[in-house]
């Protein structure tokens, strides 16, 4: 079985951005894909009975699409909005808006900062 990072690299365009607005002050958080990918350096095993991921909707026109996903996990409930483009014949996620719909004190826009890429 491949790693989480391998699967994400297949799904996302390398220039993708991940965005969230902090609910406490509305500040826009923008994370480049390669930086966000670092959160998945260690393989993660998730119990399918407690980590339910589903595609809620897809709207497609030509080579562009928008998908809404719902991820219900024990400690957090994410709703993601994914923008996709067909690039060089392959569908790639180019933008991900991350919303925490309900959580046990965890906020995606407040994830620990990644090391600087100086």
C-alpha positions as CSV (number, residue, x, y, z in Angstrom):
1,X,0.0,0.0,0.0
2,X,1.3,3.5,-0.9
3,X,1.8,6.3,1.5
4,X,-0.7,9.1,2.2
5,X,1.8,11.6,0.6
6,X,1.9,9.5,-2.6
7,X,-1.9,9.5,-2.9
8,X,-2.1,13.2,-2.2
9,X,0.6,13.9,-4.9
10,X,-1.5,12.0,-7.4
11,X,-4.7,14.0,-6.5
12,X,-3.3,17.5,-6.1
13,X,-1.5,19.8,-8.6
14,X,1.9,20.8,-7.2
15,X,0.8,24.5,-7.4
16,X,-2.4,23.9,-5.4
17,X,-3.2,26.0,-2.4
18,X,-5.1,25.1,0.7
19,X,-7.1,27.9,2.3
20,X,-9.1,28.5,5.5
21,X,-10.5,31.5,7.4
22,X,-9.9,31.6,11.1
23,X,-13.2,31.7,12.8
24,X,-11.9,33.8,15.6
25,X,-10.8,36.8,13.5
26,X,-11.5,35.9,9.8
27,X,-7.8,35.9,8.9
28,X,-7.2,34.1,5.6
29,X,-4.8,31.2,6.0
30,X,-3.1,30.1,2.7
31,X,-0.9,27.0,2.7
32,X,1.0,25.9,-0.4
33,X,0.5,22.2,-1.2
34,X,4.1,21.1,-0.6
35,X,3.9,22.7,2.9
36,X,0.6,21.1,3.7
37,X,1.8,17.7,2.4
38,X,4.3,17.7,5.4
39,X,1.4,17.0,7.7
40,X,1.3,13.6,6.1
41,X,4.9,12.6,6.4
42,X,4.1,9.7,8.7
43,X,1.6,7.1,7.3
44,X,-1.7,7.2,9.1
45,X,-4.0,4.3,9.7
46,X,-7.6,5.3,10.0
47,X,-10.4,3.0,11.1
48,X,-13.1,3.1,8.3
49,X,-15.8,2.6,11.0
50,X,-14.7,5.8,12.8
51,X,-13.3,7.9,9.9
52,X,-16.1,8.4,7.4
53,X,-15.2,10.3,4.2
54,X,-17.8,10.9,1.5
55,X,-18.2,13.0,-1.6
56,X,-21.4,15.1,-1.1
57,X,-21.5,16.7,-4.6
58,X,-19.7,17.3,-7.8
59,X,-20.4,20.1,-10.4
60,X,-18.5,19.8,-13.6
61,X,-18.4,21.9,-16.8
62,X,-15.8,21.2,-19.5
63,X,-12.4,20.9,-17.9
64,X,-13.4,22.4,-14.5
65,X,-15.1,20.9,-11.5
66,X,-16.0,21.7,-7.9
67,X,-16.5,18.9,-5.3
68,X,-17.8,19.1,-1.8
69,X,-16.6,16.4,0.6
70,X,-17.6,15.6,4.2
71,X,-15.1,14.0,6.5
72,X,-16.5,12.8,9.9
73,X,-13.7,11.7,12.2
74,X,-13.8,11.1,15.9
75,X,-12.2,14.4,17.0
76,X,-13.2,16.6,14.0
77,X,-15.7,17.1,11.3
78,X,-14.3,18.7,8.1
79,X,-16.2,20.0,5.1
80,X,-13.9,20.6,2.1
81,X,-14.6,22.4,-1.1
82,X,-12.2,21.2,-3.8
83,X,-11.6,23.0,-7.1
84,X,-10.4,20.7,-9.9
85,X,-9.0,21.3,-13.4
86,X,-8.2,18.8,-16.1
87,X,-4.5,19.5,-16.6
88,X,-2.6,17.7,-19.4
89,X,-5.4,15.1,-19.5
90,X,-5.6,14.4,-15.7
91,X,-8.0,15.8,-13.1
92,X,-6.1,17.6,-10.4
93,X,-7.2,19.4,-7.3
94,X,-5.9,23.0,-7.6
95,X,-7.5,24.6,-4.6
96,X,-8.9,23.3,-1.3
97,X,-11.0,25.3,1.1
98,X,-11.0,23.8,4.5
99,X,-13.8,24.3,7.0
100,X,-14.1,22.7,10.4
101,X,-17.9,22.1,10.8
102,X,-17.6,20.8,14.3
103,X,-14.6,19.8,16.4
104,X,-13.4,18.8,19.8
105,X,-11.4,22.0,20.2
106,X,-9.3,21.5,17.0
107,X,-9.3,24.1,14.3
108,X,-7.7,23.4,10.9
109,X,-6.7,27.0,10.4
110,X,-4.7,26.9,13.6
111,X,-2.6,23.9,12.8
112,X,1.0,24.2,13.9
113,X,3.1,26.3,11.6
114,X,5.4,24.4,9.3
115,X,9.1,25.0,9.3
116,X,10.0,28.1,7.1
117,X,11.2,27.3,3.6
118,X,13.9,29.9,3.6
